[in-house]
Amino acid sequence: LEIIVTVLNENDNSPVFAQPNLSRDVPEDTKVDTAIVAREELSASDADLDTIYYELTTTVQDTDGYFAIRGVNNPELYLQKALDYDKFNSTTLLLYARDMPVTSPDPSNTTHTATATITITIKQSDTRAPWFLPCTRLHSDNSVCISSPYSGRVNISEMSTQPLLLEPGPIYAVDPDYTISDRIMYSIVGGNTDEVFSVGADTGNLTMKKIVTSPDSFLLQVMATQVSNIRKYSVATVEIKVINKSNFPPYFEKGVYNGMVFVGLPQRSFVYQAGADPSTPLVITALDQDFPDV
């Protein structure tokens, strides 16, 4: 008697990832659709030779949609949306491998699942030009910062040997890609008539090279350039007013001012002149012989 025995394959094995834990560093300026982890590194095997179905999720809030897999049977990981280091700089992805589709029509079949953890670290790229400080940030993601013009003044026919004092502060720029923090170099690229001024290449200090003999104003353009990437630069405006030298101190019109207040007045009430005209607010004024029109 010849007996033929057929051994049926039972789905008794789970998919297995060769690397259940993976880490990748991804530059911030990586182009959309770039492969991050190859299919070969993420494919799972199954001793039952089942078709493997993949699903990708993220565990970090507000980081979904940035990374995806090519298809339900193709686990190659790629960048789906442009990155921004200021929004998030790391995320953790979970890749599931199943030996049956999630929507399997036969609920009696047992689905075996394996999980791989993919840790993504975003590396900041050199994407922004220098910021002159102080500046006002316009967006909540800190992508834009607008600085006010610098201003200062020099005396006519007088040579200043010290760095000029400017408002709202000294010329200073930083690399906003702060994890890179490239060194900044300064130069004057416009408005420097007769080469009167110079700027410290490393310090940003503005100094005089010549005296000014006419009451003109200068509107300088100072450029801040990143040392390792000269295409990343910004230009700030510096207005220097040339004024007559102040030889006299200001003085008060009176040596003594007499005022009067009433009991029970609220805060910020006027102080009135004492004496002949008690209904007129007390005004204290000063004059300066150097500036008779001020």
C-alpha positions as CSV (number, residue, x, y, z in Angstrom):
1,L,0.0,0.0,0.0
2,E,1.5,3.3,-1.0
3,I,0.5,6.3,1.2
4,I,1.2,9.8,0.0
5,V,1.5,12.4,2.9
6,T,1.3,16.1,2.0
7,V,2.7,18.5,4.7
8,L,0.7,21.7,4.7
9,N,2.6,24.9,5.6
10,E,1.2,26.5,8.8
11,N,1.5,30.2,9.4
12,D,3.4,29.8,12.6
13,N,6.3,32.2,12.1
14,S,6.5,35.9,12.6
15,P,8.3,38.3,10.2
16,V,11.8,39.2,11.4
17,F,13.7,42.5,10.8
18,A,17.4,42.1,10.3
19,Q,17.9,45.4,12.1
20,P,15.0,46.1,14.5
21,N,16.7,49.4,15.6
22,L,18.0,51.9,13.1
23,S,19.3,55.5,13.4
24,R,19.8,58.1,10.7
25,D,21.1,61.7,10.6
26,V,19.2,63.7,8.0
27,P,20.4,67.2,6.9
28,E,17.7,69.9,7.1
29,D,18.0,70.8,3.4
30,T,17.5,67.2,2.1
31,K,15.4,67.3,-1.0
32,V,11.9,65.9,-0.9
33,D,11.7,62.3,-2.3
34,T,15.2,61.5,-1.3
35,A,15.6,58.0,0.0
36,I,16.6,57.9,3.7
37,V,16.8,54.2,4.4
38,A,17.1,51.7,1.5
39,R,14.6,48.9,1.0
40,E,17.2,46.2,1.6
41,E,17.9,47.5,5.1
42,L,14.2,47.7,6.1
43,S,12.9,44.5,4.5
44,A,11.7,41.8,6.9
45,S,11.9,38.1,6.2
46,D,9.4,35.4,7.0
47,A,10.2,31.6,7.3
48,D,6.7,30.9,6.0
49,L,7.5,32.7,2.8
50,D,4.5,34.9,3.2
51,T,4.1,38.2,1.5
52,I,5.0,41.0,3.9
53,Y,2.8,44.1,4.4
54,Y,4.4,47.2,5.8
55,E,3.0,50.2,7.8
56,L,4.8,53.3,9.1
57,T,3.8,55.5,12.0
58,T,5.5,58.2,14.1
59,T,5.6,58.5,17.9
60,V,6.4,62.2,18.1
61,Q,3.6,64.7,17.9
62,D,3.6,67.1,15.0
63,T,6.2,65.1,13.0
64,D,3.8,63.0,10.9
65,G,3.8,63.4,7.2
66,Y,7.5,64.1,6.8
67,F,8.6,60.6,6.2
68,A,6.9,57.7,4.3
69,I,7.5,54.3,2.8
70,R,7.2,53.7,-1.0
71,G,4.4,51.2,-0.8
72,V,2.6,48.6,1.3
73,N,5.1,46.0,0.1
74,N,8.1,48.3,-0.3
75,P,9.5,49.6,3.0
76,E,12.1,52.0,1.5
77,L,11.9,55.1,3.7
78,Y,11.9,58.5,1.9
79,L,11.4,62.2,2.7
80,Q,7.9,63.2,1.9
81,K,7.9,66.9,3.1
82,A,10.6,69.5,3.4
83,L,12.3,69.7,6.9
84,D,12.7,72.7,9.1
85,Y,15.2,72.4,12.0
86,D,13.4,75.1,14.0
87,K,10.1,73.0,14.0
88,F,11.7,69.8,15.2
89,N,15.1,68.2,15.2
90,S,14.3,64.5,15.9
91,T,11.6,62.0,15.6
92,T,11.0,58.2,16.1
93,L,9.3,56.1,13.5
94,L,7.8,52.7,13.9
95,L,7.8,50.3,10.9
96,Y,5.4,47.3,11.2
97,A,5.8,44.2,9.1
98,R,2.8,41.8,8.9
99,D,2.3,38.5,7.2
100,M,-1.3,39.5,6.3
101,P,-2.9,42.7,5.2
102,V,-4.5,44.8,8.0
103,T,-7.8,44.5,6.2
104,S,-7.6,40.7,5.7
105,P,-11.1,39.3,4.8
106,D,-10.6,36.2,7.0
107,P,-10.6,37.4,10.6
108,S,-9.9,33.8,11.8
109,N,-6.4,33.9,10.3
110,T,-3.7,34.9,12.8
111,T,-1.6,37.8,11.8
112,H,2.0,37.9,13.0
113,T,3.7,41.3,13.3
114,A,7.3,42.5,13.8
115,T,8.3,46.1,14.7
116,A,11.4,48.1,13.8
117,T,12.2,51.4,15.4
118,I,13.8,54.1,13.3
119,T,15.3,57.1,15.1
120,I,15.7,60.2,12.9
121,T,18.0,63.1,13.9
122,I,17.7,66.3,11.9
123,K,20.9,68.2,11.4
124,Q,20.7,71.9,10.9
125,S,21.9,73.1,7.5
126,D,23.4,76.5,6.4
127,T,20.1,77.8,5.0
128,R,19.9,81.4,6.3
129,A,22.0,84.6,5.8
130,P,23.4,86.5,8.9
131,W,21.2,88.5,11.1
132,F,22.2,92.0,12.3
133,L,21.3,92.4,16.0
134,P,19.2,93.6,17.6
135,C,16.4,92.5,15.3
136,T,12.7,91.7,15.5
137,R,11.5,88.2,14.7
138,L,8.5,88.3,12.4
139,H,7.4,84.6,12.5
140,S,6.9,82.2,15.3
141,D,9.2,79.7,13.6
142,N,12.1,82.3,13.9
143,S,12.8,82.1,10.2
144,V,12.9,85.9,9.6
145,C,14.4,88.7,11.8
146,I,14.3,92.3,10.7
147,S,16.9,94.8,12.1
148,S,16.6,98.6,12.3
149,P,19.2,100.9,10.7
150,Y,22.2,101.8,12.8
151,S,22.9,105.5,13.4
152,G,25.6,107.7,14.9
153,R,27.2,111.1,14.7
154,V,30.6,112.7,14.4
155,N,31.8,116.2,15.0
156,I,32.8,118.3,12.0
157,S,36.6,118.9,11.6
158,E,37.3,116.5,14.4
159,M,39.0,113.1,14.3
160,S,37.6,110.4,16.5
161,T,40.2,107.8,17.6
162,Q,37.7,105.5,19.2
163,P,35.1,103.2,17.7
164,L,32.0,105.3,17.0
165,L,29.0,104.9,19.4
166,L,25.9,103.8,17.5
167,E,22.3,103.3,18.1
168,P,20.6,100.9,18.9
169,G,24.0,99.3,19.5
170,P,27.3,98.4,17.9
171,I,27.4,96.7,14.5
172,Y,27.0,93.0,15.2
173,A,25.7,90.0,13.2
174,V,25.3,86.3,13.9
175,D,24.7,83.2,12.0
176,P,21.1,82.2,12.7
177,D,21.9,78.6,12.0
178,Y,23.1,78.5,15.5
179,T,24.4,74.9,15.6
180,I,26.7,75.9,12.7
181,S,27.5,79.4,14.0
182,D,29.8,80.3,11.2
183,R,32.3,83.2,11.7
184,I,31.1,86.6,10.4
185,M,33.3,89.1,8.5
186,Y,32.4,92.8,8.0
187,S,33.0,95.2,5.2
188,I,31.7,98.6,3.9
189,V,30.3,98.1,0.5
190,G,28.6,101.5,-0.2
191,G,28.2,105.1,0.9
192,N,31.7,105.6,2.2
193,T,32.5,108.8,0.3
194,D,36.3,109.7,0.3
195,E,36.9,106.5,2.4
196,V,36.2,108.4,5.6
197,F,35.3,105.3,7.6
198,S,36.5,101.8,8.1
199,V,35.0,98.8,9.8
200,G,36.8,96.1,11.7
201,A,36.6,92.9,9.6
202,D,36.3,90.7,12.7
203,T,34.8,93.1,15.3
204,G,32.3,95.3,13.3
205,N,33.7,98.4,15.0
206,L,33.2,101.5,12.9
207,T,36.1,104.0,13.1
208,M,37.2,107.1,11.3
209,K,40.2,107.3,8.8
210,K,39.8,111.0,7.9
211,I,38.1,114.2,9.4
212,V,35.0,115.5,7.8
213,T,35.0,119.2,6.9
214,S,31.5,119.7,5.6
215,P,28.2,119.1,7.5
216,D,27.2,116.2,5.2
217,S,25.7,112.9,6.3
218,F,26.9,109.4,5.3
219,L,24.6,106.5,4.6
220,L,26.9,103.5,4.8
221,Q,26.1,100.0,3.7
222,V,27.9,97.4,5.8
223,M,27.9,93.8,4.7
224,A,28.2,90.8,7.0
225,T,29.4,87.7,5.3
226,Q,29.8,84.1,6.5
227,V,33.5,83.1,6.3
228,S,32.9,79.5,5.0
229,N,30.1,80.5,2.6
230,I,30.4,84.0,1.1
231,R,27.1,83.6,-0.7
232,K,25.4,83.9,2.7
233,Y,25.5,87.6,3.5
234,S,23.3,90.5,4.7
235,V,23.6,94.3,4.4
236,A,22.8,96.8,7.1
237,T,22.4,100.6,6.8
238,V,24.5,102.9,9.0
239,E,23.6,106.6,9.0
240,I,26.3,108.9,10.3
241,K,25.4,112.5,10.8
242,V,28.1,115.2,10.8
243,I,27.3,117.9,13.4
244,N,29.0,120.9,14.9
245,K,31.0,120.2,18.0
246,S,29.3,120.9,21.2
247,N,31.3,123.5,23.1
248,F,28.7,124.6,25.7
249,P,26.6,122.6,28.1
250,P,22.9,123.1,28.2
251,Y,21.5,125.5,30.9
252,F,18.1,126.0,32.5
253,E,16.3,129.3,31.8
254,K,15.8,129.7,35.6
255,G,17.8,128.7,38.5
256,V,14.8,127.9,40.6
257,Y,11.3,126.8,39.5
258,N,8.4,127.0,41.9
259,G,5.4,124.7,41.5
260,M,2.2,124.0,43.3
261,V,-0.1,120.9,43.6
262,F,-3.4,120.4,45.3
263,V,-4.2,117.8,47.9
264,G,-6.0,114.8,46.6
265,L,-5.0,115.0,42.9
266,P,-4.6,111.6,41.2
267,Q,-1.3,110.4,39.7
268,R,-0.1,112.1,36.5
269,S,-1.9,115.3,37.3
270,F,-0.2,118.6,36.3
271,V,2.0,120.5,38.6
272,Y,1.0,124.2,38.3
273,Q,3.1,127.3,38.4
274,A,3.2,128.9,41.9
275,G,2.6,132.6,42.2
276,A,0.9,134.9,39.8
277,D,-0.6,132.3,37.4
278,P,-1.6,129.2,39.3
279,S,-3.7,127.9,36.4
280,T,-0.7,127.3,34.0
281,P,1.2,124.0,34.2
282,L,4.8,124.3,35.3
283,V,7.2,123.8,32.4
284,I,11.0,123.3,32.9
285,T,13.1,124.2,29.9
286,A,16.8,124.2,29.0
287,L,18.8,125.8,26.2
288,D,22.1,125.2,24.5
289,Q,24.3,127.8,22.7
290,D,25.6,125.2,20.3
291,F,22.0,124.3,19.1
292,P,19.9,127.5,19.2
293,D,17.2,126.0,17.2
294,V,16.7,122.9,19.4
